[in-house]
């Protein structure tokens, strides 16, 4: 880790078992360079390559946190879960499940940098988006400053706050903090019912991540879109009976 004021953090999130997309992102990070790679959760769930993704992430041993899908996947031990979680649960071995169960809900990988999945107090609501009837057909919009302030109330504001969950790449300056959602490595679009029906779309099938850099005490972030063989990922999803995932993977569209 550099001892100077310059620091480069590659932030990934929402891999969802998409091993092909993850390999492409790793190659891009290696080309650009980073001092640290961190992962903001939702690692395995989905009809793709959960066991193989777990094996790779366990070897890499990045600072990682659990997302809502880690919680939901582990709950499949008590009763059947949703299709993405159940698929990943059945693919995992006990050692993979133990690794997931040990992940924290948040962490500070370096001083003044905080990682969460959704909001600081829960993993199921978006931090930077609001699901609302006034958002139009998509049902989700960029959160207003006062909404973000309410969601961060009582939090010691870090200089850099990394989140995931919505799969929507964003960089938002809020008071003393730079809030960064790197987008999803493995799933560029989806629909959901939590808070009301809504869709998230990035508009292209690319794998996403963020490269955050601190210079002279100030953070900036680049949101990056990486090419990979999304047709292969879509074929795998279709072979597993997940036609919705296949369409999202090959288009980046959910409507």
VMD Tcl script that draws the C-alpha trace (Angstrom):
set ca {
  {0.00 0.00 0.00}
  {1.43 3.42 -0.93}
  {2.54 5.63 1.94}
  {2.03 8.84 -0.05}
  {-1.26 10.70 -0.42}
  {-1.86 9.01 -3.78}
  {-4.01 5.88 -3.68}
  {-5.86 4.00 -6.42}
  {-8.74 1.70 -5.45}
  {-10.54 -0.45 -7.99}
  {-14.10 -0.97 -6.73}
  {-16.21 -3.84 -8.02}
  {-19.69 -4.94 -7.03}
  {-22.57 -7.21 -8.01}
  {-20.58 -9.88 -9.84}
  {-23.52 -12.31 -9.59}
  {-21.43 -15.32 -10.57}
  {-20.50 -13.90 -13.96}
  {-17.00 -15.34 -14.17}
  {-16.44 -14.22 -17.77}
  {-17.19 -10.60 -16.89}
  {-15.03 -10.80 -13.77}
  {-12.01 -12.04 -15.72}
  {-12.41 -9.16 -18.18}
  {-12.55 -6.63 -15.34}
  {-9.48 -8.17 -13.69}
  {-7.56 -7.87 -16.94}
  {-8.58 -4.22 -17.29}
  {-7.57 -3.44 -13.70}
  {-4.20 -5.09 -14.27}
  {-3.68 -2.94 -17.36}
  {-4.64 0.33 -15.66}
  {-3.11 -0.43 -12.26}
  {-4.59 -0.28 -8.77}
  {-3.16 -0.40 -5.26}
  {-6.20 -2.18 -3.86}
  {-9.29 -3.98 -5.18}
  {-12.44 -4.07 -3.05}
  {-15.79 -5.78 -3.58}
  {-19.16 -4.40 -2.42}
  {-21.18 -7.62 -2.41}
  {-23.69 -9.76 -4.34}
  {-20.96 -12.12 -5.39}
  {-22.46 -15.39 -6.61}
  {-26.25 -15.43 -7.01}
  {-27.39 -16.03 -10.56}
  {-27.69 -18.76 -13.21}
  {-24.05 -18.53 -14.33}
  {-20.84 -19.73 -12.62}
  {-21.27 -19.29 -8.86}
  {-18.93 -22.05 -7.67}
  {-16.14 -21.06 -10.03}
  {-16.56 -17.40 -9.05}
  {-16.36 -18.32 -5.38}
  {-13.15 -20.24 -5.97}
  {-11.52 -17.29 -7.70}
  {-12.65 -14.71 -5.14}
  {-11.51 -16.86 -2.25}
  {-8.06 -17.08 -3.81}
  {-7.91 -13.34 -4.48}
  {-8.95 -12.56 -0.88}
  {-9.94 -8.94 -1.52}
  {-11.56 -6.79 1.17}
  {-15.18 -7.81 0.48}
  {-18.57 -7.37 2.10}
  {-21.84 -9.27 1.96}
  {-24.79 -8.00 -0.04}
  {-28.44 -8.92 0.24}
  {-27.91 -11.91 -2.03}
  {-25.28 -13.39 0.32}
  {-27.88 -13.25 3.09}
  {-30.58 -14.68 0.83}
  {-28.29 -17.41 -0.53}
  {-27.36 -18.56 2.98}
  {-31.03 -18.59 3.98}
  {-31.62 -21.29 1.35}
  {-30.24 -23.74 3.93}
  {-33.50 -23.27 5.86}
  {-35.99 -22.99 3.00}
  {-35.88 -22.67 -0.81}
  {-35.05 -19.17 -2.02}
  {-35.47 -17.20 -5.21}
  {-34.10 -18.79 -8.36}
  {-30.77 -16.88 -8.51}
  {-29.99 -17.59 -4.86}
  {-31.15 -21.22 -4.96}
  {-29.05 -21.92 -8.06}
  {-25.92 -20.53 -6.39}
  {-26.66 -22.26 -3.09}
  {-26.93 -25.66 -4.76}
  {-23.70 -25.06 -6.67}
  {-21.70 -24.12 -3.56}
  {-19.84 -26.40 -1.20}
  {-19.79 -26.00 2.57}
  {-16.48 -24.13 2.44}
  {-17.92 -21.59 0.02}
  {-20.91 -21.06 2.30}
  {-18.65 -20.64 5.32}
  {-16.66 -18.00 3.46}
  {-19.84 -16.11 2.57}
  {-21.14 -16.31 6.14}
  {-17.94 -14.71 7.44}
  {-18.22 -11.60 5.24}
  {-19.14 -8.39 7.11}
  {-22.00 -6.12 6.09}
  {-19.65 -3.12 5.87}
  {-15.97 -2.43 6.27}
  {-13.30 0.24 6.15}
  {-10.52 -1.16 3.95}
  {-8.33 1.91 4.50}
  {-8.89 4.97 6.72}
  {-11.71 7.28 5.59}
  {-13.06 4.83 3.00}
  {-16.32 3.00 3.80}
  {-17.84 0.08 1.90}
  {-21.57 -0.74 2.13}
  {-23.84 -2.69 -0.19}
  {-27.11 -0.77 -0.17}
  {-27.60 1.83 2.55}
  {-25.41 1.87 5.66}
  {-28.21 0.44 7.83}
  {-29.56 -2.20 5.43}
  {-28.63 -4.11 2.29}
  {-31.98 -4.06 0.48}
  {-32.60 -0.37 -0.22}
  {-30.67 1.77 -2.68}
  {-28.45 4.58 -1.44}
  {-28.24 6.69 -4.62}
  {-31.59 5.83 -6.25}
  {-35.19 6.31 -5.17}
  {-38.00 4.04 -6.31}
  {-40.88 6.43 -6.91}
  {-43.94 6.90 -9.12}
  {-42.47 10.21 -10.32}
  {-39.54 8.38 -11.91}
  {-41.55 7.42 -14.99}
  {-41.75 4.00 -16.60}
  {-38.44 2.81 -15.18}
  {-39.61 3.48 -11.61}
  {-36.21 4.50 -10.18}
  {-34.44 7.85 -10.31}
  {-31.33 9.50 -8.93}
  {-31.94 10.27 -5.26}
  {-32.26 13.93 -4.34}
  {-29.67 15.48 -2.00}
  {-32.09 15.61 0.93}
  {-32.93 11.93 0.45}
  {-29.26 10.97 0.48}
  {-28.70 13.15 3.57}
  {-31.47 11.30 5.42}
  {-29.97 7.94 4.48}
  {-26.56 8.99 5.79}
  {-27.84 10.65 8.97}
  {-25.71 9.78 11.98}
  {-22.89 8.38 9.88}
  {-19.36 9.67 10.32}
  {-18.88 10.84 6.76}
  {-15.94 9.15 5.04}
  {-14.12 10.91 2.24}
  {-15.05 8.01 -0.04}
  {-18.17 5.87 0.34}
  {-18.47 2.86 -1.97}
  {-21.84 1.17 -2.46}
  {-23.48 -1.29 -4.83}
  {-26.85 -3.04 -5.05}
  {-28.57 -0.89 -7.69}
  {-26.15 -1.93 -10.50}
  {-26.35 1.70 -11.65}
  {-22.89 3.30 -12.07}
  {-22.87 6.68 -10.35}
  {-20.52 9.27 -8.86}
  {-22.22 11.74 -6.52}
  {-20.57 14.49 -4.49}
  {-22.44 14.91 -1.20}
  {-21.01 17.29 1.35}
  {-17.52 16.11 2.32}
  {-18.00 12.68 0.74}
  {-17.64 11.25 -2.74}
  {-20.26 8.53 -3.14}
  {-19.45 5.94 -5.79}
  {-21.47 3.03 -7.11}
  {-19.21 1.16 -9.57}
  {-22.15 -0.54 -11.25}
  {-22.36 -4.28 -11.75}
  {-19.57 -6.49 -13.00}
  {-21.98 -9.21 -13.99}
  {-25.55 -8.00 -14.59}
  {-26.17 -4.75 -16.51}
  {-29.98 -4.68 -16.16}
  {-32.77 -6.20 -14.08}
  {-36.28 -5.61 -12.79}
  {-37.42 -5.73 -9.19}
  {-40.51 -5.34 -7.00}
  {-38.91 -4.01 -3.80}
  {-40.40 -0.60 -3.08}
  {-42.61 -0.93 -6.18}
  {-41.96 -2.36 -9.62}
  {-38.95 -0.78 -11.30}
  {-36.20 -1.57 -13.75}
  {-32.52 -0.74 -13.79}
  {-30.81 -0.43 -17.17}
  {-27.31 0.63 -18.14}
  {-28.06 0.44 -21.86}
  {-25.16 -1.81 -22.82}
  {-23.98 -5.31 -21.86}
  {-20.53 -4.24 -20.64}
  {-19.02 -5.29 -17.32}
  {-18.69 -2.28 -15.01}
  {-16.33 -1.16 -12.27}
  {-14.87 2.06 -10.86}
  {-11.30 3.24 -10.48}
  {-11.10 5.68 -7.57}
  {-8.03 7.80 -7.01}
  {-6.94 9.98 -4.11}
  {-4.51 12.78 -4.87}
  {-3.54 15.46 -2.35}
  {-6.40 14.37 -0.09}
  {-9.14 14.60 -2.74}
  {-10.93 11.65 -4.37}
  {-12.01 11.30 -7.98}
  {-13.59 8.30 -9.71}
  {-13.74 6.94 -13.24}
  {-16.66 4.68 -14.15}
  {-15.43 2.06 -16.59}
  {-17.27 -0.25 -19.01}
  {-15.36 -3.33 -20.16}
  {-15.98 -5.53 -23.17}
  {-16.33 -9.30 -22.63}
  {-18.11 -12.26 -24.19}
  {-21.61 -11.47 -22.95}
  {-23.11 -13.77 -25.58}
  {-21.47 -16.71 -23.80}
  {-22.92 -15.52 -20.49}
  {-26.36 -15.19 -22.06}
  {-26.12 -18.70 -23.51}
  {-25.25 -20.07 -20.07}
  {-28.22 -18.28 -18.51}
  {-30.54 -19.59 -21.22}
  {-29.22 -23.13 -20.76}
  {-30.12 -22.85 -17.07}
  {-33.67 -21.78 -17.92}
  {-33.17 -18.08 -17.09}
  {-34.38 -16.35 -20.26}
  {-34.80 -13.03 -18.42}
  {-31.17 -13.01 -17.30}
  {-30.07 -13.93 -20.83}
  {-31.91 -10.95 -22.30}
  {-30.51 -8.58 -19.67}
  {-26.97 -9.88 -20.17}
  {-26.94 -9.52 -23.94}
  {-28.64 -6.12 -24.13}
  {-28.18 -4.14 -20.91}
  {-31.90 -3.45 -21.18}
  {-34.78 -4.62 -18.98}
  {-37.75 -3.22 -20.91}
}
mol new
graphics top color blue
foreach p $ca { graphics top sphere $p radius 0.5 }
foreach p [lrange $ca 0 end-1] q [lrange $ca 1 end] { graphics top cylinder $p $q radius 0.2 }
display resetview
